[in-house]
Amino acid sequence: MTDLNRRMAKGAAWLVLLRLFDRGLGFLSTLVLARLLVPADFGLIAMAMSILAALDLLSAFSFDLALIQNQKATRAHYDTAWTFGVLFGIFNGCCMLALAAPAALFYSEPRVEGVMMALAACCFVQGFDNIGIVAFQKELELHKEFVFGLGKKLAGFVVTLSLAVAFQSYWALIGGAVAMRVTSLALSYALHDYRPRFSLAAASELLHFSKWLLLNNLLVFLNNRGADFVIGRISGARELGLYSLAYELANLPTTELVWPIQRAVFPGYARMSEDREQLRNAFCQVIGLVALLTVPLGAGVGLLAEPLVGVLLGAKWVEAIPLIQALAVFGIIRSLHGPTGSVFLAVGKPRLIAVTQCVQIAVAFSLMVYFIPAHGTIGAAWALIIGAACAAVGNYIMVMRVLALSLRELALAVWRPMVAAAVLAAAILLAAKSLHSYLPGLPDIAELLSLSLTGALAFTLVVFGLWWLQRRPLGAESMLIEFFLERTRRNRSAT
């Protein structure tokens, strides 16, 4: 493993750990709130947050990625990126205030107006975050990114739960969001000594690269949150609440792991962009790692949806079970073609991301027009699955051309996790059938634990057994083993 690959692996580990803490706290918060609030409360917040997310993406030029990709970025570039952030934050806050009343009319939900006015404060605060923290990613000092991300998440977690227990109101979610933004602002200046100034000196250069990122972010938003508008408008707050929570739970173990890996490898990819052979080898290792982590977790969530809901959410969320099962499939597909985006950005071809996003939107939204009125929220889930599958095919055709990657090389990187995941699914289904036959009435928690252990054991034995039989080729398995051995050696040396 080269020094750059080692630093990428170390950075990925830090960001995966951050994401686990981040989503773990969010998930714990969701479990508590699911007991204290009702589905309509979650749907109400989803209505307002969808509009906030849309406004964020209208100004989401991703200047941080432009700064990382540009190995010669100067202070002018950083100050210009920060100035744009301030201007966009003020603009978005004003838009949230202006759209509060129309949104309440659109959703036929008066409470949305007050929620959006409160969320406007998040926009005003967010724009002033210190742009200097981009250096944490660019220099692969991702342990600092871990401290920054965990600090703001803890603040939001504590405030949300405190308000929820005290008032049992959806305002707990709003209070937590505001607390997280204020903490983010404070930490960004506490953790990095860069002090930005107002400047637009590098505006044209940044906008030239980031215009495609803006389009990509808008398309990603439509892919991920577009269904919220349709479901909220047609089916109301309760159905949207069920869908939103199912989406979060189903995607937690899959796409949420891909995000930190993408962030960690992108700076390394940017440095490898002139050496396509090195970039191709690194991509194969990363996609193998993604498959090794996300495919079994996504399959497990889908197969164990019923006991998961029984243990974690309670009886009032039973209707979310088929949604979780379907959206887990969507999460697996999306996770497997997610890492291609970092390659396209690193080689300076962000437009290729936009192409595949357009394919996914065209297919998914065309199907939603029929599926949602005919089948409800489960129709929206299956429309997303088909759209993501079509986009995945297009993504891999393009990344294979960009990297001169053969189908055989791609298959060698992912086939072992795929086979092992199929064995995992068979093991869980057979074990579940046996439990229902010989131990009827088994508590959900006992069923969940026993089936989870069965699936995990089956997957681990098969995937590493196949790797050993292949004479331990270089890949995701060897990458994980080398990383843990290196950490063990360092810990022993420190001791």
C-alpha positions in Angstrom: 0.0 0.0 0.0 1.5 3.4 -1.1 1.8 6.3 1.3 -1.1 8.1 -0.5 -3.3 5.0 -0.4 -2.5 4.6 3.3 -3.5 8.2 4.0 -6.7 7.7 2.0 -7.5 4.6 4.0 -6.8 6.3 7.3 -8.9 9.3 6.2 -11.7 7.0 5.2 -11.6 5.2 8.5 -11.9 8.6 10.3 -14.8 9.7 8.2 -16.6 6.3 8.5 -16.2 6.5 12.2 -17.6 10.1 12.1 -20.5 9.0 10.0 -21.2 6.1 12.4 -21.2 8.4 15.3 -23.2 11.0 13.4 -25.9 8.6 12.1 -25.8 6.6 15.3 -26.7 9.7 17.3 -29.3 10.6 14.7 -30.7 7.1 14.7 -30.9 7.1 18.5 -32.6 10.5 18.4 -35.1 9.2 15.9 -35.9 6.1 18.0 -36.6 8.3 21.0 -38.6 10.8 19.0 -40.6 8.0 17.3 -41.9 7.1 20.8 -42.6 10.7 21.8 -44.0 12.1 18.5 -46.4 10.8 15.9 -45.8 10.2 12.1 -47.6 13.5 11.2 -44.9 15.4 13.2 -42.1 13.9 11.2 -44.1 14.6 8.0 -44.5 18.2 9.0 -40.7 18.7 9.5 -40.0 16.8 6.2 -42.2 19.3 4.4 -40.3 22.3 5.7 -36.9 20.6 5.4 -37.5 19.7 1.8 -37.9 23.4 0.9 -34.8 24.3 3.0 -32.8 21.6 1.2 -34.0 22.8 -2.2 -32.8 26.3 -1.4 -29.5 25.1 -0.1 -28.9 23.3 -3.4 -29.8 26.3 -5.5 -26.6 27.8 -4.0 -24.7 24.6 -3.7 -21.8 25.3 -6.0 -19.6 22.9 -3.8 -16.8 25.4 -3.7 -15.1 23.2 -1.1 -14.7 20.5 -3.8 -13.3 23.1 -6.2 -10.7 24.1 -3.7 -9.7 20.5 -3.1 -9.5 19.7 -6.8 -7.4 22.8 -7.4 -3.9 21.9 -6.1 -2.8 25.5 -6.6 -5.7 27.3 -4.8 -4.6 30.6 -3.2 -6.1 32.8 -0.5 -8.2 34.6 -3.1 -9.9 31.3 -3.9 -10.7 30.6 -0.3 -11.9 34.2 0.5 -14.1 34.1 -2.6 -15.6 30.8 -1.7 -16.4 32.1 1.8 -17.9 35.3 0.5 -20.2 33.4 -1.8 -21.2 31.3 1.2 -22.2 34.3 3.2 -24.2 35.8 0.3 -26.0 32.6 -0.4 -26.8 32.1 3.3 -28.5 35.5 3.5 -30.3 34.9 0.3 -31.6 31.5 1.4 -32.8 32.8 4.8 -34.8 35.6 3.1 -36.3 33.0 0.7 -37.4 30.8 3.6 -39.2 33.7 5.2 -40.8 34.7 1.9 -41.9 31.1 1.1 -43.3 30.3 4.5 -46.9 31.3 3.8 -47.1 29.9 0.2 -45.6 26.6 1.5 -48.4 26.3 4.1 -51.0 26.8 1.4 -49.3 24.3 -1.0 -49.3 21.6 1.7 -52.6 22.7 3.3 -50.7 22.6 6.6 -50.7 25.9 8.5 -48.0 24.8 10.9 -45.4 24.7 8.1 -45.3 28.5 8.1 -43.9 28.8 11.6 -41.4 26.0 11.1 -40.0 27.6 8.0 -39.6 30.9 9.7 -37.6 29.3 12.5 -35.4 27.4 10.0 -34.5 30.6 8.2 -32.1 31.3 11.1 -30.1 28.2 10.1 -29.5 29.7 6.7 -28.3 33.0 8.1 -25.8 31.2 10.5 -24.6 28.6 8.1 -23.2 31.0 5.5 -20.6 32.4 7.9 -18.8 29.0 8.6 -15.0 29.3 8.3 -13.9 28.1 4.8 -10.5 27.2 6.3 -11.8 23.9 7.5 -11.6 22.7 3.9 -7.9 22.1 4.6 -8.9 19.2 6.8 -10.0 17.3 3.7 -7.5 18.7 1.3 -4.5 17.8 3.4 -6.1 14.5 4.5 -6.1 15.6 8.2 -9.5 14.0 8.6 -9.1 13.4 12.4 -9.8 17.1 12.7 -12.8 16.7 10.5 -14.0 14.0 12.9 -13.8 16.4 15.9 -15.6 19.1 14.0 -18.4 16.9 12.8 -18.9 15.1 16.1 -19.0 18.3 18.1 -21.8 19.9 16.1 -23.8 16.7 16.0 -23.6 16.2 19.7 -24.9 19.7 20.2 -27.9 19.1 18.0 -28.5 15.7 19.7 -28.5 17.0 23.2 -30.8 20.0 22.4 -33.3 17.8 20.4 -33.7 15.2 23.0 -33.9 17.7 25.8 -36.7 19.7 24.1 -38.5 16.4 23.0 -38.6 15.1 26.6 -39.7 18.4 28.0 -42.4 19.4 25.4 -43.1 16.3 23.2 -43.4 18.6 20.2 -42.0 18.7 16.7 -40.3 22.0 17.8 -37.6 19.8 19.3 -36.4 18.9 15.8 -36.2 22.6 14.9 -34.4 23.5 18.1 -31.8 20.8 17.4 -31.2 22.0 13.9 -30.6 25.6 15.0 -28.2 24.4 17.8 -26.2 22.3 15.4 -25.7 25.2 13.0 -24.6 27.6 15.8 -22.2 25.0 17.1 -20.8 24.4 13.6 -20.1 28.1 13.2 -18.3 28.3 16.5 -16.2 25.2 16.0 -15.2 26.1 12.5 -13.3 29.2 13.8 -12.1 27.4 17.0 -10.5 24.5 15.1 -8.8 26.4 12.3 -6.9 29.7 12.5 -7.8 30.8 9.0 -9.7 34.1 9.1 -11.6 34.8 5.8 -12.1 38.2 4.2 -14.8 39.5 1.9 -13.5 39.1 -1.7 -14.7 38.0 -5.1 -11.3 38.1 -6.8 -11.5 34.4 -7.9 -15.2 34.4 -8.7 -15.0 33.5 -12.4 -12.5 30.7 -11.9 -14.5 29.1 -9.1 -17.8 29.4 -11.0 -16.3 27.9 -14.1 -15.6 24.6 -12.3 -18.5 24.7 -9.9 -21.3 25.3 -12.3 -21.5 21.6 -13.0 -21.4 20.8 -9.3 -24.5 23.1 -8.8 -26.4 21.2 -11.5 -25.3 17.9 -10.0 -26.4 18.9 -6.5 -29.8 20.0 -7.9 -30.2 16.7 -9.6 -29.1 14.8 -6.5 -31.7 16.6 -4.5 -34.5 15.8 -7.0 -33.4 12.1 -6.9 -33.2 11.9 -3.1 -36.0 14.3 -2.0 -38.2 14.9 -5.0 -40.6 12.2 -3.9 -41.2 14.1 -0.6 -43.0 16.9 -2.5 -45.2 14.5 -4.4 -46.1 12.3 -1.4 -46.6 15.4 0.8 -48.9 17.0 -1.8 -50.9 13.9 -2.7 -51.0 11.8 0.5 -50.4 14.3 3.4 -48.2 14.6 6.4 -48.8 11.1 7.8 -47.8 9.2 4.7 -44.8 11.4 4.2 -43.7 10.8 7.8 -43.8 7.0 7.3 -41.9 7.3 4.0 -39.3 9.7 5.5 -38.5 7.5 8.5 -38.4 4.4 6.3 -36.0 6.1 3.9 -33.7 7.1 6.7 -33.7 3.7 8.4 -33.3 1.8 5.1 -30.4 3.9 3.8 -28.6 4.3 7.1 -26.2 1.3 6.7 -25.6 1.7 2.9 -25.4 5.2 1.4 -24.4 6.7 4.8 -21.1 4.6 4.7 -20.5 5.6 1.1 -20.5 9.3 1.8 -17.5 9.4 4.1 -15.5 7.0 1.9 -16.2 9.3 -1.1 -15.1 12.4 0.8 -11.9 10.7 2.0 -10.8 9.3 -1.4 -11.6 12.4 -3.5 -8.4 14.3 -2.5 -6.3 11.3 -3.2 -8.1 10.7 -6.6 -7.4 14.4 -7.5 -3.6 13.8 -6.9 -3.8 10.6 -9.0 -5.7 12.1 -11.9 -2.7 12.2 -14.2 -1.9 8.5 -13.6 -4.9 6.6 -14.9 -3.5 3.2 -14.0 -3.0 4.2 -10.4 -6.4 5.8 -10.3 -8.0 2.7 -11.8 -6.4 0.4 -9.2 -7.5 2.7 -6.4 -11.1 2.8 -7.7 -11.3 -1.0 -7.9 -10.1 -1.2 -4.3 -12.7 1.4 -3.2 -15.6 -0.1 -5.0 -14.7 -3.5 -3.6 -14.6 -2.0 -0.1 -18.0 -0.3 -0.6 -19.5 -3.6 -1.7 -17.9 -5.4 1.2 -19.5 -3.0 3.7 -22.8 -1.9 2.2 -24.3 -4.9 0.4 -24.5 -7.1 3.5 -25.8 -4.3 5.6 -28.4 -3.2 3.1 -29.6 -6.8 2.6 -29.8 -7.3 6.3 -31.9 -4.3 6.9 -34.3 -5.3 4.2 -34.6 -8.9 5.3 -35.0 -7.9 9.0 -37.4 -5.0 8.5 -40.2 -6.6 10.5 -38.3 -7.3 13.7 -36.4 -4.0 13.3 -39.6 -2.0 13.3 -41.0 -4.0 16.2 -38.0 -3.5 18.4 -37.0 0.1 17.4 -40.1 1.9 16.4 -43.2 0.3 17.8 -46.6 -0.8 16.6 -47.6 2.6 15.1 -44.9 2.3 12.5 -45.9 -1.2 11.2 -47.0 0.3 7.8 -43.3 1.4 7.2 -42.1 -2.3 6.9 -42.7 -2.7 3.2 -41.2 0.7 2.5 -38.1 -0.2 4.4 -37.8 -3.5 2.5 -38.0 -1.7 -0.9 -35.9 1.3 0.0 -33.1 -1.0 1.3 -32.8 -2.3 -2.3 -32.6 1.3 -3.5 -29.8 2.0 -0.9 -27.7 -0.9 -2.1 -28.0 0.1 -5.8 -27.2 3.7 -5.0 -24.2 2.8 -2.8 -22.6 0.7 -5.5 -22.5 3.5 -8.1 -21.9 6.4 -5.7 -18.1 6.2 -5.7 -18.0 6.8 -9.5 -18.7 10.5 -8.9 -15.4 11.0 -7.1 -13.6 9.7 -10.2 -15.5 12.0 -12.5 -14.7 15.0 -10.3 -11.0 14.1 -9.9 -10.5 14.0 -13.7 -12.3 17.2 -14.2 -15.5 15.8 -15.8 -18.3 16.7 -13.4 -20.8 16.9 -16.3 -20.7 13.1 -16.4 -22.4 13.0 -13.0 -25.1 15.2 -14.3 -25.8 12.9 -17.2 -26.5 9.9 -15.0 -28.5 11.9 -12.6 -30.7 13.1 -15.4 -31.2 9.5 -16.5 -32.3 8.6 -12.9 -34.7 11.5 -12.6 -36.3 10.9 -16.0 -37.0 7.3 -15.3 -37.9 7.6 -11.6 -40.3 10.6 -12.0 -41.9 9.2 -15.1 -42.8 6.1 -13.1 -43.9 8.1 -10.0 -46.6 9.8 -12.1 -48.3 6.4 -12.4 -47.0 4.5 -9.4 -47.9 6.9 -6.5 -51.6 7.4 -7.4 -52.0 3.7 -8.1 -49.9 2.2 -5.3 -49.1 4.9 -2.8 -45.8 5.4 -1.1 -44.5 1.9 -2.0 -44.9 3.0 -5.6 -42.5 5.9 -5.1 -40.0 3.5 -3.6 -40.1 1.1 -6.6 -39.8 4.1 -9.0 -36.6 5.1 -7.2 -35.3 1.5 -7.5 -35.8 1.3 -11.2 -34.4 4.8 -11.8 -31.3 4.1 -9.7 -30.7 0.8 -11.6 -30.8 2.6 -14.9 -28.4 5.3 -13.6 -26.0 2.7 -12.3 -25.7 1.1 -15.7 -24.9 4.4 -17.3 -22.4 5.3 -14.5 -20.4 2.2 -15.0 -20.3 2.4 -18.7 -18.8 5.9 -18.4 -16.4 5.2 -15.6 -15.1 2.1 -17.5 -14.3 4.4 -20.5 -12.7 7.1 -18.4 -10.4 4.6 -16.6 -10.0 2.1 -19.4 -11.5 -0.4 -16.9 -12.5 -3.8 -18.2 -15.7 -5.6 -17.1 -13.5 -8.4 -15.8 -11.5 -6.1 -13.5 -14.8 -4.6 -12.2 -16.3 -8.1 -11.6 -13.2 -9.3 -9.8 -13.5 -6.3 -7.4 -17.0 -7.0 -6.3 -18.0 -10.6 -6.9 -17.0 -12.1 -3.5 -19.2 -9.7 -1.5 -22.1 -10.3 -3.9 -21.9 -14.1 -3.6 -21.5 -13.8 0.2 -24.5 -11.5 0.4 -26.6 -14.0 -1.5 -25.6 -16.7 1.1 -26.4 -14.2 3.9 -29.9 -13.7 2.5 -30.4 -17.5 2.2 -29.2 -18.0 5.8 -31.4 -15.4 7.2 -34.5 -16.7 5.4 -33.9 -20.3 6.4 -33.2 -19.3 10.0 -36.3 -17.1 10.1 -38.4 -20.0 8.8 -37.0 -22.3 11.4 -37.6 -19.9 14.3 -41.2 -19.3 13.2 -41.8 -23.1 13.0 -40.0 -24.3 16.2 -40.2 -21.1 18.4 -43.5 -19.4 17.6 -44.1 -16.2 19.6 -40.4 -15.5 20.0 -39.9 -11.8 21.0 -38.8 -9.4 18.3 -35.6 -8.6 20.0 -34.5 -12.2 20.3 -35.5 -12.8 16.6 -33.6 -9.7 15.5 -30.4 -10.6 17.4 -30.4 -14.3 16.4 -31.0 -13.6 12.7 -28.5 -10.7 12.6 -25.8 -13.0 14.1 -26.6 -15.7 11.6 -26.4 -13.4 8.6 -23.2 -11.8 9.8 -21.5 -15.1 10.4 -22.6 -16.5 7.1 -21.3 -13.4 5.2 -18.0 -13.2 7.0 -17.2 -16.9 6.5 -18.1 -16.9 2.8 -16.4 -13.7 1.8 -13.1 -14.3 3.5 -13.3 -18.0 2.6 -13.5 -17.1 -1.1 -10.7 -14.6 -0.7 -8.5 -17.2 0.9 -9.3 -19.8 -1.8 -8.3 -17.2 -4.4 -4.9 -17.0 -2.7 -5.6 -13.7 -0.9 -5.6 -11.3 -3.9 -5.1 -7.6 -3.4 -8.5 -6.1 -2.8 -11.0 -4.8 -0.2 -10.4 -7.8 2.1 -6.6 -7.4 2.1 -7.0 -3.6 2.5 -9.1 -4.0 5.6 -6.8 -6.6 7.1 -3.7 -4.5 6.5 -5.4 -1.4 8.0 -6.4 -3.2 11.2 -3.0 -4.9 11.5 -1.2 -1.6 11.1 -3.5 0.0 13.8 -2.8 -2.9 16.1 1.0 -2.5 15.6 0.8 1.2 16.3 -1.3 0.6 19.5 1.2 -1.9 20.7 4.1 0.4 20.0 2.4 3.2 21.8 1.8 0.9 24.8 
